Structure formats: structure tokens, C-alpha cells
Amino acid sequence: MTRLQADVLVVGGGGSGLATAVRAAELGADVVLVEKNHELGGTSARAVGSVSASLTRFQRAKGIQDSLDEHFEDLGTLAGENVHRDNLALRRLYVENTGTTLEWLESLGIAFFGPMPEPPNRHPRMHNVLPNAGAYIHRLHRAGRKLGVRIVTDTRVEHLIREGGRVVGAECVAADGRRVTVRSKAVVLAAGDFSSSVELKTEHMGHDVARVEGVNPGSTGDGLRLGIEMGGRLLNADLALWGPEMRFVAPPRKLLLQMLPPVKALTACMQFALRFMPEGLLRPFIMAFATSYLAPTQDLYHAGAVLVNADGDRFTDETQKPWLDLPLQRDGVGYIVLDSRVAGNFREWPHFVSTAPGVAYAFIDDYRRNRKDIFHEARTVEELAAKIGVPPARLAAAVPSGEAPFIALGPVKSWIVMTDGGLATDESLRVLGPGDAPIPGLYAAGSNGQGGLILNGHGNHLGWAFVSGRLAAAAAVSEKAPATGVAR
Ligand SMILES: Cc1cc2nc3c(=O)[nH]c(=O)nc-3n(C[C@H](O)[C@H](O)[C@H](O)COP(=O)(O)OP(=O)(O)OC[C@H]3O[C@@H](n4cnc5c(N)ncnc54)[C@H](O)[C@@H]3O)c2cc1C
């Protein structure tokens, strides 16, 4: 048994947990961060990496005159039909802190380009990280180490410890079975969403959706469960901004861009190139940047493409909700098959094959050039069947006659990219218990602390992870209760 003591215990080492730990340490706290995986990063490391922010130096450099009120209102527009379910206090808190948080991330050595426009935002606010989302984790981790944050990986937080109505630490189990007890004045839950928890998905989204895999298998909703065990409750747990939806599988090997280290010389070159290079030259780069999980548009099916399963059969009306039926097929994978006439409709704006969330639109030729792993082309349907490994006769029966060459895009799978339910929190990110009273000693950040906030649009989930992490840290550090009993 290992015993640790700290001022602040952070549960989870993704974007929000690392931001919490670094900020708390900057404010003078002794911090322990516990991460269940061997690697830090969570979903944050898999993200495209955009953060939405207003009143930034990037906006000023482009002469963009933004305001907090406009940012606040635009988030309401983005929330669409769910706007009445939004937490307006947290929305206000969020917009008031995006600019300073971006500055703080830059001060840690994280580089951005942008901002890019994303209607209906009135002003460009989407700032994209360079060279990839791994930069957040790398830089925050480094800052945490320098500040003396104790990072314990391969260790899962199992239960929180409560004494006299106050949360005072957690019981954890290491991968080798060793038990670890951490005592602290405050605990910040930052353990990510529940897109891979069958139980929570079944409870809040129903059986059909529960079958659909989460993009990150580690997003098991542990932080939410820990908060609920202490008397917290989930808000907006039936909402998922992205999912279930169809996405192409990620490339088998990491692309060069995803492997680039976030060193200053490289990110400075990239910033320069992105400012001055013509778009044509940048397309392969942008495509690669956002390529990990590209979502094909439903317009393909309306134009005549069909969706077949791994046996070459059509199995659903693909213009309806194919993402609910695909998980029931063999291996849960499918291929989108189209002839050259249909493909010809997806060569240029506004007819794209996929959007790479907000960063770029990808057309059929982008796939032909840049995603050879999921782009298959043949002169006949039978030849195409051989290329994707399905029975030729069955594929021929499934695909309407058309013009050669024939194209198959895939494998495609159905995913829940993330869930939006978070614990009810106040504006200090304190987790609220019965009667909306704060649970002493317990805070939440990122997905865990989403508190009913609607984060539609691109760049707002990571934006919230960093904003809420910083704010939860400041509040947790001011927690006065003494930790009891255990030596350091
Ligand atoms: C493909 C993809 C692309 C995306 N792109 C963007 C984007 O460009 N912009 C944007 O704003 N948002 C994006 N998002 C969403 C965004 O990445 C997430 O909402 C955000 O990263 C959540 O951060 P977090 O800190 O709350 O959770 P995470 O980053 O998931 O961190 C949670 C951590 O807690 C750990 N953990 C879990 N349980 C325990 C436990 N019991 N004990 C200890 N540790 C535990 C996990 O292993 C994980 O490391 C994207 C999501 C996906 C899937």
C-alpha cells in the first residue's frame, strides 16, 4: 500500500486534468495527479486540437473586433434547439476566460495558427494547435514536472474518501494491483466523458446508442460515477454533439504530421507557412491535420452512393440513420460504394465528401491522393469487391449499375465521438450535491465539470477543458480544510 498526501488531488491526466494540476502548482499547491493509463492525454491527445477563443492576440493581429457579448450570443446560436437547456452562468464564465486561457497556453510554449472562421460565429475564433493536439499534453506535462506536480500513471482512482461530509482524497489501484491512497484538501474530477460506458449510455441514451463504440475506449465515465457516488448528478447526459455518427477509420500508421514533436523551431516554421502559403499547397497538410476521424456526409447517399457491410450486402436505408444499424453488422464496418458519375459530384465546394471538423473540407480527389488506405477504385464492381475483400456476386447485387470506375470508401464505422453530460457544478467548479449545495472538497473540470453547458461548434470542448481546469485549480487551492492523518 502506498500513501500520498497533497493539497490537491487531480483525477485524470487529459487536457483538463493537466491544466488543473499545472495551474494549482503555479498557485503554490502541492499536487498529485493520478492517471489510469500508462500515457497521459486521454481524448484530448486524440483531438484535432482546435480551441475557440475571443479577444486573442491572433484576432487583434487580423484586425478582428470581437466582444464577449457577441461570443456569448453566438454560442447560444450554435446551441440550436437545445439552447434552453444551456447553463448560462457557465457559458458566461467560459467566454470571459477563453482569451486569457489561450494566452496562458501560449505562455507554456503551445503554438497556434488561426483564427479560422466557423459560421454562425460572427467572427473567426477557431485557433488550431501546432503541430497536433499532442502539443497540449507534452507542454502541460513538462510544465507540471517543473513545478513539482507528482504524476502517478497506470493507476485508477476507484473511490473517493469522505469524512465528516467532506471529500478528503481517493482510493486507487495500480496496474500491478498495489493499492494507493491519496489524502488531499480538495479533489478535482477530470476523468473524461462516458462515450465508452455501455451502462451510462444505456441509462441516458438508450440501447440503440449504447451499442455504438466511443472513439476513446478509455472514456468510461469514471469521474462522473465518482461524483454521483458523492451525491452529484448529471446534466444533459442524453446529449452528444458528435455521435452516433459514421467516420472513416483512422490511418493504420500515424501520419508524419501526427508524429511531429511540438518543438519551437518547427511550430514557428509552420506558423509562417500557414500565413503565407497559397491554399493549394496547404491542402495535403490541412487534410492530414484533420484526418484522424473524417465523417462522410449523408449527401453521398442522396446522390446515389450505397452503404454495404463486410459481406458486400446493403443492410439499411442509408439516407436514414445508418449509424444505428452498422454496429449490428459483422465487425461493425461498412464501405460506401459509388460510381464515377456520383463521385464527379463531389469534386468541389460546396459538395464535399467530408468535413474535417471545421478545419477543412475534403473532396473525392483529396481521398484519392491522401487517404489511399480507405480509397479503393476499380474498373468493375467485381474487381472492387476483390480489393475490399467482399464476395463479388453479393456486392454486384447490392450496387446499382453505373459508370466505371467504381469507388469504395472505407472501412467506415459508427462512433460516439464524445458525450456532453457533466456533473452539476457552480461557477467555482464545485460539484453540487442534494439541494444544489456544493459538496465540500469536490470539484470537476473538462467533461466531468461540463455542468449542463452546451459546447456546440468546434474548439469549445478543449476550450472548456482548459478554461475549467484553470478555474477549478484556483478554487481548489483556496480550499481551507486540513488534510488529516497521513505522512507525505
Ligand atoms: C477525434 C476527436 C477530435 C476532437 N477534436 C476536438 C477539437 O479539435 N476541439 C475541441 O474543442 N474538442 C475536440 N474533441 C473533444 C475534446 O477532445 C474532449 O472533449 C476533451 O479533450 C475532454 O477533455 P477532458 O480532460 O475532460 O478528458 P480527457 O482528455 O479524456 O482526459 C481524461 C483522462 O482521465 C483518465 N481517467 C479516466 N478514468 C480515470 C480513473 N478512474 N482514474 C484515473 N484516471 C482516469 C483518462 O484515461 C484520461 O486520460 C475531440 C474529440 C475527439 C474524440
The ligand as a MOL file (V3000), in Angstrom:
LIG
                    3D

  0  0  0     0  0            999 V3000
M  V30 BEGIN CTAB
M  V30 COUNTS 53 58 0 0 0
M  V30 BEGIN ATOM
M  V30 1 C -11.4250 12.5810 -32.5900 0
M  V30 2 C -11.7480 13.7330 -31.6780 0
M  V30 3 C -11.4040 15.0050 -32.0690 0
M  V30 4 C -11.7130 16.0940 -31.2350 0
M  V30 5 N -11.3150 17.3190 -31.6190 0
M  V30 6 C -11.6060 18.3770 -30.8310 0
M  V30 7 C -11.1450 19.6730 -31.1870 0
M  V30 8 O -10.4160 19.8770 -32.1480 0
M  V30 9 N -11.5140 20.7140 -30.3960 0
M  V30 10 C -12.2770 20.5410 -29.2740 0
M  V30 11 O -12.5870 21.5240 -28.6120 0
M  V30 12 N -12.6580 19.3220 -28.8760 0
M  V30 13 C -12.3320 18.2330 -29.6170 0
M  V30 14 N -12.7030 16.9980 -29.2020 0
M  V30 15 C -13.2950 16.8480 -27.8640 0
M  V30 16 C -12.2280 17.0420 -26.7750 0
M  V30 17 O -11.0410 16.3990 -27.1660 0
M  V30 18 C -12.6970 16.4980 -25.4170 0
M  V30 19 O -13.9720 16.9500 -25.0990 0
M  V30 20 C -11.7200 16.9570 -24.3080 0
M  V30 21 O -10.4090 16.5940 -24.6900 0
M  V30 22 C -12.0690 16.3560 -22.9590 0
M  V30 23 O -11.0090 16.6360 -22.0630 0
M  V30 24 P -11.0290 16.0050 -20.5990 0
M  V30 25 O -9.8010 16.4630 -19.9020 0
M  V30 26 O -12.3410 16.2750 -19.9670 0
M  V30 27 O -10.9770 14.4270 -20.8420 0
M  V30 28 P -9.7900 13.5050 -21.3820 0
M  V30 29 O -8.8560 14.2620 -22.2520 0
M  V30 30 O -10.4050 12.2800 -21.9480 0
M  V30 31 O -8.9710 13.1290 -20.0720 0
M  V30 32 C -9.4990 12.2610 -19.0970 0
M  V30 33 C -8.3660 11.4270 -18.5250 0
M  V30 34 O -8.8170 10.7750 -17.3270 0
M  V30 35 C -8.2940 9.4670 -17.3130 0
M  V30 36 N -9.1360 8.6330 -16.4300 0
M  V30 37 C -10.3700 8.1580 -16.6870 0
M  V30 38 N -10.8280 7.4630 -15.6340 0
M  V30 39 C -9.8560 7.5020 -14.6800 0
M  V30 40 C -9.7300 6.9580 -13.3730 0
M  V30 41 N -10.7020 6.2210 -12.8150 0
M  V30 42 N -8.5860 7.1810 -12.6860 0
M  V30 43 C -7.5780 7.9110 -13.2380 0
M  V30 44 N -7.6350 8.4340 -14.4760 0
M  V30 45 C -8.7660 8.2480 -15.1850 0
M  V30 46 C -8.3460 9.0560 -18.7640 0
M  V30 47 O -7.5080 7.9560 -19.0260 0
M  V30 48 C -7.9030 10.3360 -19.4640 0
M  V30 49 O -6.5050 10.3960 -19.6110 0
M  V30 50 C -12.3920 15.8900 -29.9960 0
M  V30 51 C -12.7160 14.6000 -29.6000 0
M  V30 52 C -12.3910 13.5200 -30.4180 0
M  V30 53 C -12.7130 12.1310 -29.9670 0
M  V30 END ATOM
M  V30 BEGIN BOND
M  V30 1 1 1 2
M  V30 2 1 2 3
M  V30 3 2 2 52
M  V30 4 2 3 4
M  V30 5 1 4 5
M  V30 6 1 4 50
M  V30 7 2 5 6
M  V30 8 1 6 7
M  V30 9 1 6 13
M  V30 10 2 7 8
M  V30 11 1 7 9
M  V30 12 1 9 10
M  V30 13 2 10 11
M  V30 14 1 10 12
M  V30 15 2 12 13
M  V30 16 1 13 14
M  V30 17 1 14 15
M  V30 18 1 14 50
M  V30 19 1 15 16
M  V30 20 1 16 17
M  V30 21 1 16 18
M  V30 22 1 18 19
M  V30 23 1 18 20
M  V30 24 1 20 21
M  V30 25 1 20 22
M  V30 26 1 22 23
M  V30 27 1 23 24
M  V30 28 2 24 25
M  V30 29 1 24 26
M  V30 30 1 24 27
M  V30 31 1 27 28
M  V30 32 2 28 29
M  V30 33 1 28 30
M  V30 34 1 28 31
M  V30 35 1 31 32
M  V30 36 1 32 33
M  V30 37 1 33 34
M  V30 38 1 33 48
M  V30 39 1 34 35
M  V30 40 1 35 36
M  V30 41 1 35 46
M  V30 42 1 36 37
M  V30 43 1 36 45
M  V30 44 2 37 38
M  V30 45 1 38 39
M  V30 46 1 39 40
M  V30 47 2 39 45
M  V30 48 1 40 41
M  V30 49 2 40 42
M  V30 50 1 42 43
M  V30 51 2 43 44
M  V30 52 1 44 45
M  V30 53 1 46 47
M  V30 54 1 46 48
M  V30 55 1 48 49
M  V30 56 2 50 51
M  V30 57 1 51 52
M  V30 58 1 52 53
M  V30 END BOND
M  V30 END CTAB
M  END
